[in-house]
């Protein structure tokens, strides 16, 4: 098995319990008598530790390697799911949610680095696309499987099944079957270059934001995150406003996901014809045009069409952003740069539902899509000169 495939298997062994618990914990808490407000607060805890700890975690991985953080993270995933299986009250589930979210984020950060290390410049986008496709399939299948197990064998047995999944990942670490976990050592260089590299590795996180190329990537990341989260949050509201049935709203959201899966499957041939920055411009423009049209129409066929356009744009964004972040980050600070991206994304995921709900109450749902479309299209237009570069 190639190192890339080992890394993907390792990630999925942890992504399955993480995804299953996101559904299972909310249903179990309701089953135990928690109010919807408490369940909402519990779900927000999935993003709390990634929001606060991704940057220091990245700095730790850059300095000391990934082996020890991964051992701790995978162990915590298994133990926290086991705690949920043994719980008969919803109060321990708050701890489970917090720990699972933070531990899985550690695994994801490490595997994103490994995919970059295992890739060359020519196939990096394609390999990150393979990673995105695996996660998309898991996101589609695991919730259905978890719901089926809960209905047929109950919460406790389902959680016991999920807590077993990280054990092979622990075996992979103990048997040293995952290469590239040690920190990257820079080759010897002249004194001036060495001093520069040392300064870069020891610099503050603000230095990453001062880097013009990285700063642009972080801005694009915010716009993609905003568009994704608002689509998932606002589409049910928009559909209800348009008097669509629940099944029709599901078709619209499903079309978005299908488009993401399709374009990620085609990322390798696309990357042969376009550079990474060209793909990023195509992504943000397609997503912006889709959001603009989505807020202008009210019939189901047109909503499906523009949801598909948004999905195509969003689908290319994740692998392209990962590849560009890996290539653009200063030497020895890849994990920190990716951790900063995660912190920014998780912050958006905490704030956006509140902000989107306030704007919707004042202006309605459609203007929210127009605002997002305007921001994305403006960003694409201001970066248009990079197309030729």
C-alpha positions as CSV (number, residue, x, y, z in Angstrom):
1,X,0.0,0.0,0.0
2,X,1.4,3.4,-0.9
3,X,2.0,5.9,1.9
4,X,-0.8,8.1,0.5
5,X,-3.3,5.3,0.8
6,X,-2.1,4.5,4.3
7,X,-2.7,8.1,5.3
8,X,-6.2,8.0,3.9
9,X,-7.1,4.8,5.6
10,X,-5.7,6.2,8.9
11,X,-7.8,9.3,8.5
12,X,-11.0,7.4,7.7
13,X,-10.5,5.2,10.8
14,X,-10.9,8.3,12.8
15,X,-13.4,10.2,10.5
16,X,-16.0,7.4,10.8
17,X,-16.4,7.7,14.6
18,X,-16.2,11.5,14.4
19,X,-19.0,11.7,11.8
20,X,-21.0,9.0,13.4
21,X,-20.8,10.7,16.8
22,X,-22.0,14.1,15.3
23,X,-25.3,12.4,14.5
24,X,-25.4,9.9,17.3
25,X,-24.6,12.3,20.2
26,X,-27.4,14.8,19.2
27,X,-30.0,11.9,18.9
28,X,-28.8,10.3,22.2
29,X,-28.9,13.6,24.1
30,X,-32.5,14.2,22.9
31,X,-33.3,10.6,23.9
32,X,-31.9,11.3,27.4
33,X,-34.1,14.4,27.8
34,X,-31.9,17.3,26.7
35,X,-33.6,20.3,25.2
36,X,-33.0,21.4,21.6
37,X,-31.1,24.4,23.0
38,X,-28.8,22.2,25.0
39,X,-28.2,20.0,21.9
40,X,-27.3,23.0,19.8
41,X,-24.8,24.1,22.5
42,X,-23.4,20.6,22.5
43,X,-22.9,20.6,18.7
44,X,-21.1,23.9,18.9
45,X,-18.4,22.3,21.1
46,X,-17.2,20.2,18.1
47,X,-15.6,23.4,16.8
48,X,-14.4,25.0,20.0
49,X,-11.1,23.3,20.5
50,X,-10.2,23.4,16.8
51,X,-11.0,27.1,16.8
52,X,-8.8,27.8,19.9
53,X,-6.0,25.2,19.5
54,X,-5.3,24.6,15.8
55,X,-2.5,27.2,15.6
56,X,-0.5,26.1,18.7
57,X,-1.1,22.5,17.7
58,X,0.4,23.3,14.3
59,X,3.4,25.0,15.8
60,X,4.0,21.9,18.0
61,X,3.8,19.5,15.0
62,X,6.2,21.7,13.0
63,X,8.7,21.7,15.9
64,X,8.4,18.2,17.3
65,X,6.7,16.1,14.7
66,X,3.3,14.4,14.5
67,X,3.8,11.0,16.2
68,X,3.1,12.0,19.8
69,X,0.1,14.3,19.0
70,X,-1.4,11.5,16.9
71,X,-1.0,8.9,19.5
72,X,-2.8,11.1,22.0
73,X,-5.5,12.2,19.6
74,X,-6.4,8.7,18.3
75,X,-6.5,7.4,21.9
76,X,-8.8,10.2,22.9
77,X,-11.1,9.5,20.0
78,X,-11.5,5.9,21.1
79,X,-11.9,6.7,24.8
80,X,-14.4,9.5,24.4
81,X,-16.6,7.4,22.2
82,X,-16.4,4.7,24.8
83,X,-17.4,7.2,27.5
84,X,-20.5,8.0,25.4
85,X,-21.3,4.3,25.2
86,X,-21.1,4.0,29.0
87,X,-23.1,7.2,29.8
88,X,-26.6,7.2,31.0
89,X,-26.9,11.0,31.3
90,X,-26.4,13.7,28.7
91,X,-24.0,15.7,30.8
92,X,-20.9,13.6,30.0
93,X,-21.8,14.0,26.3
94,X,-20.6,17.6,26.5
95,X,-17.2,16.3,27.3
96,X,-17.3,13.7,24.6
97,X,-18.3,16.3,22.0
98,X,-15.5,18.7,23.1
99,X,-12.8,15.9,23.1
100,X,-13.9,14.2,19.8
101,X,-13.9,17.5,18.0
102,X,-10.4,18.5,19.1
103,X,-8.9,15.0,18.7
104,X,-10.2,14.5,15.2
105,X,-9.0,17.9,14.2
106,X,-5.5,16.9,15.2
107,X,-5.7,13.8,13.0
108,X,-7.0,15.8,10.1
109,X,-4.3,18.5,10.4
110,X,-1.6,15.8,10.4
111,X,-3.0,13.9,7.4
112,X,-3.3,17.1,5.4
113,X,0.4,17.6,6.0
114,X,1.3,14.0,5.1
115,X,-0.6,14.2,1.8
116,X,1.4,17.3,0.9
117,X,4.7,15.5,1.9
118,X,3.8,12.4,-0.1
119,X,3.0,14.5,-3.2
120,X,5.1,16.2,-5.9
121,X,4.2,19.7,-7.2
122,X,2.5,18.0,-10.3
123,X,0.1,15.7,-8.4
124,X,-0.5,17.6,-5.1
125,X,-3.9,19.0,-6.2
126,X,-4.9,15.6,-7.4
127,X,-3.9,13.9,-4.2
128,X,-5.7,16.5,-2.0
129,X,-8.7,15.9,-4.3
130,X,-8.5,12.2,-3.5
131,X,-8.5,13.1,0.2
132,X,-11.6,15.3,-0.3
133,X,-13.4,12.5,-2.2
134,X,-12.8,10.1,0.6
135,X,-14.1,12.5,3.2
136,X,-17.2,13.3,1.0
137,X,-18.0,9.6,0.7
138,X,-17.7,9.1,4.5
139,X,-19.9,12.2,5.1
140,X,-22.5,10.7,2.8
141,X,-22.5,7.1,4.1
142,X,-21.6,7.2,7.8
143,X,-24.7,9.2,9.0
144,X,-27.0,6.8,7.2
145,X,-25.1,3.7,8.6
146,X,-25.1,5.3,12.1
147,X,-28.9,5.9,12.0
148,X,-29.5,2.4,10.8
149,X,-27.5,0.9,13.6
150,X,-29.1,3.1,16.2
151,X,-32.6,2.0,15.0
152,X,-31.6,-1.7,15.0
153,X,-29.1,-2.3,17.9
154,X,-29.5,0.9,20.0
155,X,-27.2,3.7,21.0
156,X,-24.9,1.8,23.4
157,X,-24.0,-0.9,20.9
158,X,-23.6,1.6,18.1
159,X,-21.2,3.7,20.1
160,X,-19.2,0.5,21.1
161,X,-19.0,-0.3,17.4
162,X,-17.7,3.2,16.6
163,X,-15.1,3.2,19.5
164,X,-13.4,0.1,17.9
165,X,-12.7,2.0,14.7
166,X,-9.6,4.0,15.9
167,X,-7.9,0.8,17.2
168,X,-6.3,-0.2,13.9
169,X,-5.1,3.4,13.6
170,X,-3.3,3.0,16.9
171,X,-1.8,-0.2,15.6
172,X,-0.5,1.7,12.5
173,X,1.2,4.2,14.7
174,X,2.7,1.7,17.1
175,X,4.0,-0.5,14.2
176,X,5.5,2.7,12.5
177,X,3.6,2.0,9.3
178,X,2.9,5.7,8.5
179,X,6.1,7.4,7.2
180,X,6.8,11.1,7.4
181,X,5.7,11.8,11.0
182,X,9.0,13.3,12.1
183,X,9.5,17.1,11.7
184,X,11.0,18.2,8.3
185,X,14.6,19.2,8.7
186,X,15.8,21.9,6.4
187,X,19.0,21.1,4.4
188,X,22.3,23.0,5.3
189,X,22.4,26.5,3.8
190,X,24.6,29.6,4.0
191,X,24.5,31.5,7.3
192,X,22.2,34.2,6.0
193,X,19.7,31.7,4.6
194,X,19.9,29.7,7.9
195,X,19.2,32.8,9.9
196,X,16.2,33.6,7.7
197,X,14.8,30.1,8.0
198,X,15.3,30.2,11.7
199,X,13.5,33.5,12.0
200,X,10.6,32.2,9.8
201,X,10.2,29.1,11.9
202,X,10.2,31.0,15.1
203,X,8.1,33.9,14.0
204,X,4.7,34.8,15.3
205,X,1.4,33.7,13.7
206,X,1.0,37.3,12.5
207,X,3.9,36.8,10.2
208,X,1.8,34.3,8.3
209,X,-1.0,36.9,7.8
210,X,1.5,39.5,6.7
211,X,2.6,37.2,3.9
212,X,0.6,38.5,0.9
213,X,0.0,35.2,-0.8
214,X,-1.0,33.5,2.4
215,X,-3.2,36.4,3.4
216,X,-5.1,36.1,0.1
217,X,-5.6,32.4,0.7
218,X,-7.0,33.0,4.1
219,X,-9.4,35.6,2.7
220,X,-10.5,33.1,0.0
221,X,-10.9,30.5,2.7
222,X,-13.2,32.7,4.7
223,X,-15.3,33.3,1.6
224,X,-15.6,29.6,0.8
225,X,-16.4,28.8,4.4
226,X,-19.0,31.5,4.6
227,X,-20.7,30.3,1.4
228,X,-20.6,26.6,2.4
229,X,-22.0,27.1,5.9
230,X,-24.6,29.6,4.9
231,X,-25.8,27.3,2.1
232,X,-26.3,24.5,4.5
233,X,-27.9,26.8,7.1
234,X,-30.0,29.0,4.9
235,X,-31.3,26.6,2.2
236,X,-33.9,25.0,4.5
237,X,-35.1,28.5,5.5
238,X,-35.1,29.6,1.8
239,X,-37.0,26.5,0.8
240,X,-39.6,27.0,3.5
241,X,-40.0,30.6,2.4
242,X,-40.6,29.5,-1.1
243,X,-43.1,26.9,0.1
244,X,-41.0,23.9,-1.1
245,X,-41.6,20.5,0.5
246,X,-38.9,18.9,2.7
247,X,-38.1,16.3,0.0
248,X,-37.5,19.1,-2.5
249,X,-35.3,21.0,-0.1
250,X,-33.4,17.7,0.3
251,X,-33.0,17.4,-3.5
252,X,-31.5,20.9,-3.6
253,X,-29.0,20.2,-0.8
254,X,-28.2,16.7,-2.3
255,X,-27.5,18.3,-5.7
256,X,-24.9,20.6,-4.1
257,X,-23.2,17.5,-2.5
258,X,-23.3,15.5,-5.7
259,X,-21.6,18.4,-7.7
260,X,-18.9,18.6,-5.1
261,X,-18.2,14.9,-5.4
262,X,-18.2,14.9,-9.2
263,X,-15.8,17.9,-9.5
264,X,-13.4,16.4,-6.9
265,X,-13.4,13.2,-8.9
266,X,-12.3,15.1,-12.0
267,X,-9.7,17.3,-10.2
268,X,-6.8,15.3,-11.6
269,X,-7.5,15.9,-15.3
270,X,-8.5,19.5,-14.5
271,X,-5.2,20.1,-12.7
272,X,-3.4,19.1,-15.9
273,X,-4.9,22.0,-17.8
274,X,-5.1,24.7,-15.1
275,X,-2.7,25.9,-12.4
276,X,-3.7,25.8,-8.8
277,X,-4.4,29.5,-8.7
278,X,-6.4,29.3,-11.9
279,X,-8.5,26.5,-10.3
280,X,-9.0,28.7,-7.2
281,X,-10.3,31.6,-9.4
282,X,-12.6,29.2,-11.3
283,X,-13.9,27.9,-7.9
284,X,-14.7,31.3,-6.3
285,X,-16.2,32.6,-9.5
286,X,-18.4,29.6,-10.0
287,X,-19.5,29.6,-6.4
288,X,-20.3,33.3,-6.6
289,X,-22.3,33.0,-9.8
290,X,-24.2,30.1,-8.3
291,X,-25.0,32.0,-5.2
292,X,-26.1,35.0,-7.2
293,X,-28.5,33.0,-9.3
294,X,-29.7,31.0,-6.3
295,X,-31.0,34.1,-4.6
296,X,-32.8,35.3,-7.8
297,X,-34.9,32.2,-8.6
298,X,-37.8,30.5,-6.9
299,X,-38.5,27.4,-9.0
300,X,-37.1,24.0,-8.1
301,X,-35.3,23.2,-11.4
302,X,-33.5,26.5,-11.3
303,X,-32.6,26.1,-7.7
304,X,-31.1,22.7,-8.5
305,X,-29.2,24.2,-11.4
306,X,-27.6,27.0,-9.3
307,X,-27.0,24.6,-6.3
308,X,-25.1,22.4,-8.7
309,X,-23.0,25.4,-9.8
310,X,-22.2,26.3,-6.2
311,X,-21.3,22.7,-5.5
312,X,-18.9,22.7,-8.5
313,X,-17.1,25.8,-7.2
314,X,-17.0,24.6,-3.6
315,X,-15.8,21.1,-4.6
316,X,-12.6,22.4,-6.2
317,X,-11.9,24.8,-3.3
318,X,-10.8,22.4,-0.6
319,X,-8.1,20.4,-2.5
320,X,-6.8,23.5,-4.2
321,X,-6.6,25.5,-1.0
322,X,-4.7,22.6,0.7
323,X,-2.2,22.4,-2.1
324,X,-1.6,26.1,-2.3
325,X,-1.2,26.4,1.5
326,X,1.3,23.6,1.5
327,X,3.3,25.3,-1.4
328,X,3.1,28.8,0.0
329,X,3.8,28.2,3.7
330,X,7.2,29.2,5.0
331,X,9.7,26.4,5.5
332,X,9.0,24.4,8.7
333,X,5.6,26.1,9.3
334,X,3.2,24.1,7.2
335,X,1.2,22.7,10.1
336,X,0.9,26.1,11.7
337,X,-0.3,27.7,8.5
338,X,-2.9,24.9,8.1
339,X,-3.9,25.3,11.7
340,X,-4.5,29.0,11.2
341,X,-6.8,28.2,8.3
342,X,-8.7,25.7,10.6
343,X,-9.0,28.3,13.3
344,X,-10.4,30.8,10.9
345,X,-12.9,28.3,9.5
346,X,-14.1,27.1,12.9
347,X,-14.6,30.7,14.0
348,X,-16.8,31.3,11.0
349,X,-18.8,28.2,11.8
350,X,-19.5,29.5,15.3
351,X,-20.4,33.1,14.2
352,X,-22.2,32.5,10.9
353,X,-25.4,30.9,12.1
354,X,-26.0,33.8,14.5
355,X,-25.1,36.5,12.0
356,X,-27.0,34.8,9.1
357,X,-30.1,34.5,11.3
358,X,-29.9,38.2,12.2
359,X,-29.5,39.3,8.6
360,X,-32.4,37.0,7.5
361,X,-34.7,38.6,10.2
362,X,-34.0,42.0,8.8
363,X,-33.7,41.5,5.0
364,X,-35.0,38.0,4.2
365,X,-33.1,35.0,2.9
366,X,-32.3,35.9,-0.7
367,X,-30.2,39.0,0.1
368,X,-27.9,36.8,2.2
369,X,-27.0,34.8,-1.0
370,X,-26.5,38.1,-2.9
371,X,-24.1,39.4,-0.3
372,X,-22.1,36.2,-0.4
373,X,-22.1,36.3,-4.2
374,X,-20.9,39.9,-4.3
375,X,-18.0,39.1,-1.9
376,X,-16.9,36.1,-3.9
377,X,-17.2,37.7,-7.3
378,X,-15.3,40.8,-6.1
379,X,-12.5,38.6,-4.7
380,X,-12.3,36.7,-8.0
381,X,-12.3,40.0,-10.0
382,X,-9.5,41.6,-7.9
383,X,-7.3,38.5,-8.3
384,X,-8.0,38.1,-12.0
385,X,-4.4,39.2,-13.0
386,X,-3.1,35.9,-11.4
387,X,-4.8,34.0,-14.2
388,X,-2.0,34.8,-16.7
389,X,0.7,34.6,-14.0
